[in-house]
Amino acid sequence: MNTTSWISRNVSRLFPLARKGLLAPGGGGAATLRAGAAVGPVDAVQAERPMRERLAAGRKHRAEAMSPRMLRRVLQELKATIDPQISEVEGGRRAQVLIQRYAGATAARRRDMWLLMSEMFTADPEKMKRAQASFAAAVGTADEAAAEVQYRRATVSPRRRLLQRFSVLPEGIRFLVDLRAEMQPDLKTDKRLRALDVEMEYMFSTWFDVGFLELRRISWDSPASLVEKLIKYEAVHDIRSWDDVKNRLDSDRRCYGFFHPRLPGEPLIFVEVALIDHMADSITPLLDEQAAAADLDRATTAIFYSISNTQPGLRGVSFGDSLIKRVVETLSAEFPRLRHFATLSPIPGLRKWLGQNAVRLLELTPEKERAELGRAVGFEPPSATHLLQALERVETLEPRSPLRRWLLHCAAQYLGHEMVEGKPVDPVARFHLGNGARIERLNWLGDPSPKGLQQSYGLMVNYLYDLRRLDKYRAELAQGKIAVSGEIAKLAW
């Protein structure tokens, strides 16, 4: 019996197949986790014994998925994949066996495997101490640079080598991205998994560097499987039908995605663009399936109205800013008449933030405006509760309504001033402002859909990408100043 057969036989005892229907055929005949497959919650209460304690124990607790004996054997097989005495080919074979068995394991046993990878593959502390001491002794000498390299090498954990072993397999990158996506919910309740998550994020940031990514246009002539991915992953404005997606891929539209050679046919992130002759103030006409295509000869403005990440397992890996830059370059080459590049963006955190800060914002409101608000809602002086209740009928507010003006003031305060740890509190604002954009304009009922009303009372915002000032605005943001237009500046208190 060869080594691979021995591993396969033994590991199969440790990872019993999950319930029927979980597996899908993968590359090279390997079974891989079907994208989006529901594995169900992990056992109600996962034992909190440290992994080292469980490995040294003689019996398992009732809530634990693997017995100590099973854990020790799985740990042995994980270590065997990075044994320095074996060849790369043999190491790959062992890693492939583990991938196949992992695909059929129960959710709880998968979690035990994550914990083993997270807790039991740490850097050697003694080697780190010696390397650190050598580096400290070499500072200021000709050996400093070499000692610094040796110190960095000593801090690299075997966990990284394990991830690399998986990654070289044809299905390895897909396996690791899916594994990290599956692990995300557990990170909120178990900090022991943090080491594995951080290591994977670091490795992914290297493997998915924008230098390795290909920008491709997605059009109505693209393969049906790719268009279906667009429908599946659209996260900003749900695609309702094939007519809807066809409208978004019409002659006056462009859709671009970043692709990685190890995940063919799978966009990592994509952006939808409308080419028109003005700065859009509402999403409704852009999504109107019956509207005629705009005249490209008159197009002066590119409106980025949807940007969607597709891989939860790549959380923390940033390539959205590079996508926008590449798309701007591509559009400028194809349409020299384009002068303005802006977004029509949602404000997803506004309603929740306003509900939490309405009392403070009402205190900031000048006395004259508070009196007008009181008369508008029928309570003088008005309370924050009165105002929030009145905003539930935001669609009925007249253009001169004090409530309308107050909501715009609040939105300008939220986007242009509210920060957490030096970054804008709104996630979409954080993305675009971090790329060097400027808050240009607020749009009343820009998104009157139920989702838009639920997120931001229907408000939308334009972020302007002034290509001459991106670096300036980015530098100002690093100093705590958010770039806003004069119109937005006038709205803030």
C-alpha positions as CSV (number, residue, x, y, z in Angstrom):
1,M,0.0,0.0,0.0
2,N,1.5,3.4,-1.0
3,T,1.6,6.4,1.3
4,T,-1.3,8.2,-0.3
5,S,-3.6,5.1,-0.1
6,W,-2.7,4.8,3.6
7,I,-3.6,8.4,4.3
8,S,-6.8,8.1,2.3
9,R,-7.9,5.0,4.3
10,N,-7.1,6.5,7.7
11,V,-8.5,10.0,7.0
12,S,-11.7,8.5,5.7
13,R,-12.3,7.1,9.2
14,L,-12.0,10.6,10.7
15,F,-14.2,12.5,8.3
16,P,-17.5,10.6,7.8
17,L,-19.6,11.9,4.9
18,A,-22.0,14.7,5.6
19,R,-25.6,14.3,4.7
20,K,-26.4,13.5,1.1
21,G,-26.5,16.4,-1.4
22,L,-23.6,18.4,0.1
23,L,-21.0,17.3,-2.4
24,A,-20.5,18.6,-5.9
25,P,-18.0,17.4,-8.5
26,G,-14.8,19.5,-8.6
27,G,-11.8,19.8,-10.7
28,G,-9.7,16.7,-11.3
29,G,-12.5,14.5,-10.0
30,A,-12.1,15.8,-6.5
31,A,-15.2,16.4,-4.4
32,T,-15.5,20.1,-3.4
33,L,-17.9,22.1,-1.3
34,R,-20.7,23.3,-3.5
35,A,-20.8,27.1,-3.5
36,G,-23.4,28.4,-1.1
37,A,-24.3,24.9,0.2
38,A,-25.9,25.0,3.6
39,V,-24.1,22.8,6.1
40,G,-26.3,23.8,9.0
41,P,-25.1,25.2,12.3
42,V,-22.4,23.6,14.2
43,D,-23.5,21.6,17.3
44,A,-25.4,23.8,19.6
45,V,-22.6,24.2,22.1
46,Q,-19.0,23.7,21.0
47,A,-16.7,22.7,23.9
48,E,-14.4,25.5,24.9
49,R,-11.5,23.3,26.0
50,P,-8.3,24.5,24.4
51,M,-7.1,22.3,21.5
52,R,-3.9,21.3,23.4
53,E,-6.0,20.1,26.3
54,R,-8.3,18.1,24.0
55,L,-5.3,16.6,22.3
56,A,-3.8,15.5,25.6
57,A,-7.1,14.1,27.0
58,G,-8.2,10.5,27.0
59,R,-11.9,11.1,26.4
60,K,-14.0,13.7,24.6
61,H,-16.7,15.9,26.1
62,R,-20.2,15.2,24.8
63,A,-20.4,18.4,22.7
64,E,-17.0,17.8,21.0
65,A,-17.0,16.6,17.4
66,M,-13.8,14.6,17.4
67,S,-12.4,12.4,20.1
68,P,-8.8,13.2,21.3
69,R,-7.6,10.1,19.4
70,M,-9.2,11.4,16.2
71,L,-7.8,14.9,16.7
72,R,-4.3,13.5,17.1
73,R,-4.6,11.5,13.9
74,V,-5.9,14.4,11.9
75,L,-3.1,16.6,13.3
76,Q,-0.7,13.9,12.2
77,E,-2.1,13.9,8.7
78,L,-2.0,17.7,8.5
79,K,1.6,17.8,9.5
80,A,2.4,15.0,7.1
81,T,1.4,17.2,4.2
82,I,4.3,19.6,5.0
83,D,6.8,17.0,6.1
84,P,10.2,18.4,4.9
85,Q,11.3,14.9,4.0
86,I,8.7,14.4,1.3
87,S,8.6,15.8,-2.3
88,E,6.3,18.5,-3.4
89,V,4.4,16.0,-5.5
90,E,3.8,13.7,-2.5
91,G,2.8,16.6,-0.3
92,G,0.3,17.7,-3.0
93,R,-1.2,14.2,-3.1
94,R,-1.6,14.2,0.7
95,A,-3.2,17.6,0.6
96,Q,-5.6,16.5,-2.1
97,V,-6.8,13.6,0.0
98,L,-7.5,16.0,2.9
99,I,-9.5,18.3,0.6
100,Q,-11.6,15.4,-0.6
101,R,-12.3,14.2,2.9
102,Y,-13.0,17.7,4.2
103,A,-15.7,18.1,1.5
104,G,-17.6,15.2,3.0
105,A,-17.1,16.0,6.7
106,T,-19.8,17.3,9.0
107,A,-19.8,21.0,9.9
108,A,-18.6,20.3,13.5
109,R,-15.6,18.2,12.3
110,R,-14.7,20.8,9.8
111,R,-14.6,23.3,12.7
112,D,-12.3,21.0,14.6
113,M,-10.0,20.9,11.6
114,W,-10.0,24.7,11.5
115,L,-9.0,24.8,15.2
116,L,-6.1,22.4,14.6
117,M,-4.8,24.6,11.7
118,S,-5.2,27.7,13.8
119,E,-3.8,26.6,17.1
120,M,-1.3,23.9,16.4
121,F,0.7,25.4,13.5
122,T,2.3,28.3,15.2
123,A,5.9,29.5,14.8
124,D,8.6,28.0,17.1
125,P,8.9,30.5,20.0
126,E,12.5,29.5,20.8
127,K,13.6,30.1,17.2
128,M,11.9,33.4,17.3
129,K,13.7,34.4,20.5
130,R,17.0,33.4,19.1
131,A,16.5,35.2,15.8
132,Q,15.2,38.3,17.7
133,A,18.3,38.3,19.9
134,S,20.6,37.9,16.8
135,F,18.9,40.8,15.1
136,A,19.1,43.0,18.1
137,A,22.8,42.3,18.4
138,A,23.3,43.0,14.7
139,V,21.6,46.4,14.6
140,G,24.1,49.0,13.4
141,T,26.4,46.4,11.9
142,A,27.0,45.1,8.4
143,D,25.0,42.0,9.4
144,E,21.8,43.9,10.3
145,A,20.0,43.4,7.0
146,A,20.7,39.6,6.9
147,A,19.7,39.2,10.5
148,E,16.5,41.0,9.9
149,V,15.6,38.6,7.1
150,Q,16.4,35.6,9.3
151,Y,14.2,37.1,12.0
152,R,11.3,37.4,9.6
153,R,11.8,33.8,8.5
154,A,11.7,32.6,12.1
155,T,8.3,34.3,12.6
156,V,6.7,32.5,9.7
157,S,4.3,29.8,10.9
158,P,4.0,26.3,9.5
159,R,0.4,27.2,8.9
160,R,1.5,29.3,6.0
161,R,3.3,26.4,4.5
162,L,0.2,24.3,4.9
163,L,-1.9,26.8,3.1
164,Q,0.6,27.0,0.3
165,R,0.5,23.2,0.0
166,F,-3.2,23.3,-0.6
167,S,-3.0,26.3,-3.0
168,V,-0.8,24.6,-5.6
169,L,-3.5,22.0,-6.4
170,P,-5.8,22.7,-9.3
171,E,-8.8,23.0,-6.9
172,G,-6.7,24.4,-4.0
173,I,-7.5,28.1,-4.3
174,R,-11.2,27.4,-4.6
175,F,-11.0,25.1,-1.6
176,L,-9.3,27.7,0.6
177,V,-11.6,30.6,-0.5
178,D,-14.7,28.4,0.3
179,L,-13.2,27.3,3.6
180,R,-12.6,30.8,4.8
181,A,-16.1,31.9,3.7
182,E,-17.6,29.0,5.7
183,M,-15.5,30.0,8.7
184,Q,-16.6,33.6,8.9
185,P,-19.7,33.2,11.1
186,D,-17.7,31.2,13.7
187,L,-15.1,34.0,14.0
188,K,-17.6,36.2,15.8
189,T,-17.9,33.7,18.7
190,D,-14.5,31.9,18.7
191,K,-11.3,34.0,18.8
192,R,-9.2,30.9,18.5
193,L,-9.9,30.8,14.8
194,R,-8.5,34.3,14.4
195,A,-4.9,33.2,13.7
196,L,-6.1,31.0,10.7
197,D,-8.3,33.8,9.4
198,V,-5.6,36.4,9.6
199,E,-3.0,34.1,7.9
200,M,-5.5,33.3,5.1
201,E,-6.2,37.0,4.6
202,Y,-2.5,37.7,4.3
203,M,-1.9,34.9,1.9
204,F,-4.9,35.9,-0.2
205,S,-3.8,39.5,-0.5
206,T,-0.6,38.1,-2.1
207,W,-2.3,35.5,-4.4
208,F,-5.0,37.9,-5.4
209,D,-2.7,40.9,-6.0
210,V,-4.2,43.1,-8.7
211,G,-1.1,42.4,-10.9
212,F,-2.5,38.8,-11.2
213,L,-6.0,39.9,-12.0
214,E,-7.5,40.3,-15.5
215,L,-10.1,43.0,-16.2
216,R,-12.8,41.7,-18.5
217,R,-16.0,43.2,-19.9
218,I,-19.2,41.2,-19.2
219,S,-21.7,41.7,-22.0
220,W,-24.9,40.1,-23.3
221,D,-22.7,38.1,-25.6
222,S,-20.7,36.6,-22.7
223,P,-21.2,33.0,-21.8
224,A,-24.6,32.4,-20.2
225,S,-22.8,30.9,-17.1
226,L,-21.0,34.2,-16.6
227,V,-24.2,36.3,-17.0
228,E,-25.9,34.0,-14.5
229,K,-23.0,34.8,-12.0
230,L,-23.9,38.5,-12.5
231,I,-27.5,37.8,-11.5
232,K,-26.4,35.7,-8.5
233,Y,-23.8,38.0,-7.0
234,E,-25.5,41.5,-7.6
235,A,-25.6,42.9,-4.1
236,V,-26.7,46.5,-4.5
237,H,-29.8,46.4,-6.8
238,D,-31.3,43.0,-7.2
239,I,-31.7,41.8,-10.7
240,R,-35.3,40.9,-11.2
241,S,-35.4,39.2,-14.6
242,W,-33.5,38.4,-17.8
243,D,-34.9,41.7,-19.2
244,D,-33.4,43.5,-16.3
245,V,-30.0,42.0,-16.8
246,K,-30.2,42.7,-20.5
247,N,-30.9,46.3,-19.8
248,R,-27.8,46.5,-17.6
249,L,-25.7,45.2,-20.4
250,D,-27.2,47.4,-23.2
251,S,-25.2,49.5,-25.6
252,D,-25.1,52.5,-23.2
253,R,-23.9,50.4,-20.3
254,R,-20.7,48.7,-19.4
255,C,-20.0,46.0,-16.9
256,Y,-16.5,45.0,-15.9
257,G,-15.1,42.4,-13.5
258,F,-11.8,41.3,-12.1
259,F,-10.9,37.6,-12.8
260,H,-8.2,35.4,-11.4
261,P,-6.6,32.6,-13.5
262,R,-7.1,30.0,-10.8
263,L,-10.9,30.8,-10.6
264,P,-11.8,30.9,-14.3
265,G,-15.3,32.1,-15.1
266,E,-15.8,33.5,-11.6
267,P,-15.7,37.3,-11.2
268,L,-14.2,38.4,-7.9
269,I,-15.8,41.8,-8.1
270,F,-17.7,43.6,-10.8
271,V,-18.9,47.1,-11.5
272,E,-21.9,48.3,-13.5
273,V,-21.7,51.6,-15.3
274,A,-24.2,53.8,-17.1
275,L,-22.9,56.2,-19.8
276,I,-25.1,59.3,-19.9
277,D,-24.9,63.1,-20.4
278,H,-25.5,64.2,-16.7
279,M,-24.9,63.2,-13.1
280,A,-27.7,60.8,-12.3
281,D,-29.9,61.6,-9.3
282,S,-32.1,58.6,-9.2
283,I,-31.6,54.8,-9.8
284,T,-35.1,54.4,-11.2
285,P,-34.4,55.5,-14.8
286,L,-31.2,53.6,-14.8
287,L,-33.0,50.4,-14.0
288,D,-36.0,51.1,-16.3
289,E,-36.1,48.2,-18.7
290,Q,-38.3,50.1,-21.1
291,A,-36.1,53.1,-21.4
292,A,-34.3,53.7,-24.7
293,A,-30.5,53.4,-24.7
294,A,-28.7,56.7,-24.3
295,D,-26.8,58.3,-27.2
296,L,-23.2,57.4,-26.7
297,D,-22.1,60.3,-28.8
298,R,-23.5,62.7,-26.2
299,A,-22.3,60.8,-23.2
300,T,-20.1,62.9,-20.9
301,T,-20.5,61.1,-17.6
302,A,-19.8,57.6,-16.4
303,I,-22.0,56.6,-13.5
304,F,-20.9,53.7,-11.4
305,Y,-24.2,52.5,-9.9
306,S,-23.3,49.1,-8.5
307,I,-20.2,47.5,-7.2
308,S,-20.4,43.9,-5.9
309,N,-17.9,41.6,-4.3
310,T,-18.7,38.0,-5.0
311,Q,-16.4,36.0,-2.7
312,P,-17.0,36.1,1.1
313,G,-13.8,34.2,1.6
314,L,-11.9,37.1,0.2
315,R,-13.1,39.5,2.9
316,G,-10.4,42.1,3.7
317,V,-8.7,41.7,0.4
318,S,-9.1,45.0,-1.3
319,F,-9.1,45.4,-5.1
320,G,-12.2,47.6,-5.6
321,D,-10.1,50.8,-5.9
322,S,-7.9,49.2,-8.5
323,L,-11.0,48.0,-10.4
324,I,-12.4,51.6,-10.6
325,K,-9.1,53.0,-11.7
326,R,-8.8,50.4,-14.5
327,V,-12.4,50.9,-15.6
328,V,-11.8,54.7,-15.8
329,E,-8.8,54.1,-17.9
330,T,-10.6,51.7,-20.2
331,L,-13.7,53.9,-20.6
332,S,-11.5,57.0,-21.2
333,A,-9.7,55.2,-24.1
334,E,-13.0,54.0,-25.6
335,F,-15.0,57.3,-25.1
336,P,-12.7,60.3,-25.2
337,R,-15.7,62.6,-24.7
338,L,-16.2,61.4,-21.1
339,R,-15.3,64.1,-18.6
340,H,-16.9,63.1,-15.4
341,F,-16.7,59.9,-13.4
342,A,-19.1,59.6,-10.5
343,T,-21.2,57.1,-8.5
344,L,-24.9,56.8,-7.6
345,S,-24.5,55.1,-4.3
346,P,-26.7,53.9,-1.5
347,I,-26.2,55.0,2.1
348,P,-26.8,51.7,3.9
349,G,-26.1,52.8,7.4
350,L,-28.1,56.0,7.5
351,R,-31.4,54.9,9.0
352,K,-29.8,52.9,11.8
353,W,-27.4,55.6,12.7
354,L,-30.1,58.3,12.7
355,G,-32.2,56.1,15.0
356,Q,-29.3,56.0,17.4
357,N,-28.3,59.6,17.2
358,A,-31.6,61.5,16.6
359,V,-31.5,63.1,20.1
360,R,-28.0,64.5,19.6
361,L,-28.8,65.7,16.1
362,L,-32.0,67.4,17.4
363,E,-29.9,69.2,20.0
364,L,-27.5,70.4,17.2
365,T,-30.5,71.8,15.2
366,P,-30.8,75.6,15.5
367,E,-33.8,76.8,17.6
368,K,-35.6,78.3,14.7
369,E,-35.5,75.1,12.7
370,R,-36.6,73.1,15.7
371,A,-39.7,75.3,16.0
372,E,-40.4,74.7,12.3
373,L,-40.0,70.9,12.8
374,G,-42.4,71.0,15.8
375,R,-45.1,72.7,13.7
376,A,-44.5,70.2,10.9
377,V,-45.1,67.2,13.1
378,G,-47.7,68.8,15.4
379,F,-45.7,68.6,18.6
380,E,-43.8,71.6,20.1
381,P,-41.1,71.2,21.1
382,P,-40.7,68.0,19.0
383,S,-38.9,65.0,20.3
384,A,-36.6,62.7,18.4
385,T,-39.3,60.1,18.4
386,H,-41.8,62.5,16.8
387,L,-39.3,63.2,14.0
388,L,-38.5,59.6,13.4
389,Q,-42.1,58.6,13.2
390,A,-42.8,61.4,10.7
391,L,-40.0,60.2,8.5
392,E,-41.7,56.9,8.1
393,R,-43.9,58.8,5.6
394,V,-40.9,60.4,3.8
395,E,-42.4,59.8,0.3
396,T,-45.2,62.3,1.1
397,L,-43.0,65.2,2.2
398,E,-43.2,68.4,0.2
399,P,-40.0,70.0,-1.3
400,R,-40.1,72.8,1.3
401,S,-40.8,70.5,4.2
402,P,-38.7,71.2,7.3
403,L,-38.5,67.5,7.9
404,R,-37.0,67.0,4.4
405,R,-34.4,69.7,5.1
406,W,-33.6,68.2,8.5
407,L,-33.1,64.7,7.0
408,L,-30.7,66.2,4.4
409,H,-28.8,67.9,7.2
410,C,-28.5,64.7,9.1
411,A,-27.3,62.8,6.0
412,A,-24.7,65.4,5.4
413,Q,-23.5,65.2,9.0
414,Y,-23.4,61.4,8.7
415,L,-21.4,61.2,5.5
416,G,-19.2,64.3,5.9
417,H,-18.3,64.2,9.6
418,E,-19.0,60.9,11.4
419,M,-15.9,58.7,11.7
420,V,-14.8,55.7,13.6
421,E,-11.1,55.0,14.2
422,G,-10.3,57.6,11.6
423,K,-12.5,56.2,8.9
424,P,-16.0,57.2,7.7
425,V,-18.7,55.3,9.6
426,D,-20.7,54.4,6.5
427,P,-19.2,51.4,4.7
428,V,-19.9,52.6,1.1
429,A,-18.5,56.1,2.0
430,R,-15.5,54.4,3.5
431,F,-14.8,52.6,0.3
432,H,-15.2,55.5,-2.1
433,L,-13.6,58.2,0.1
434,G,-10.7,55.9,0.7
435,N,-10.2,55.7,-3.0
436,G,-9.9,59.5,-3.2
437,A,-13.5,60.4,-4.2
438,R,-15.4,63.4,-2.9
439,I,-19.0,63.6,-1.6
440,E,-20.7,65.6,-4.3
441,R,-24.5,65.6,-3.9
442,L,-27.4,64.1,-1.9
443,N,-30.4,62.9,-3.9
444,W,-33.9,63.0,-2.4
445,L,-35.7,59.7,-3.0
446,G,-32.9,58.5,-5.3
447,D,-33.9,55.0,-4.4
448,P,-37.7,54.8,-3.6
449,S,-37.6,51.0,-3.4
450,P,-38.5,49.2,-0.1
451,K,-34.7,48.4,0.3
452,G,-33.8,52.1,-0.3
453,L,-36.4,53.4,2.1
454,Q,-35.3,50.8,4.7
455,Q,-31.6,51.7,4.4
456,S,-31.7,55.5,4.1
457,Y,-35.2,56.8,3.7
458,G,-34.6,56.7,0.0
459,L,-31.6,59.0,-0.1
460,M,-28.7,58.3,-2.4
461,V,-25.4,60.1,-2.8
462,N,-23.0,60.9,-5.7
463,Y,-19.3,60.4,-5.0
464,L,-17.3,62.3,-7.6
465,Y,-13.9,60.9,-8.8
466,D,-12.0,64.0,-9.8
467,L,-8.9,62.3,-11.3
468,R,-6.7,65.3,-10.6
469,R,-7.5,65.4,-6.9
470,L,-7.6,61.7,-5.9
471,D,-4.3,61.8,-4.0
472,K,-5.1,65.1,-2.4
473,Y,-8.5,63.9,-1.0
474,R,-6.9,60.6,0.1
475,A,-4.2,62.4,2.0
476,E,-6.8,64.7,3.6
477,L,-8.9,61.7,4.7
478,A,-5.8,60.2,6.4
479,Q,-5.7,63.5,8.4
480,G,-9.3,63.1,9.4
481,K,-10.8,65.5,6.9
482,I,-13.5,64.2,4.5
483,A,-13.7,65.8,1.1
484,V,-17.1,67.3,0.3
485,S,-18.5,69.7,-2.3
486,G,-19.7,73.2,-1.4
487,E,-23.3,72.0,-1.6
488,I,-22.7,69.3,1.1
489,A,-20.7,71.6,3.2
490,K,-23.6,74.0,3.4
491,L,-25.9,71.3,4.7
492,A,-23.8,70.3,7.7
493,W,-24.4,72.0,11.0
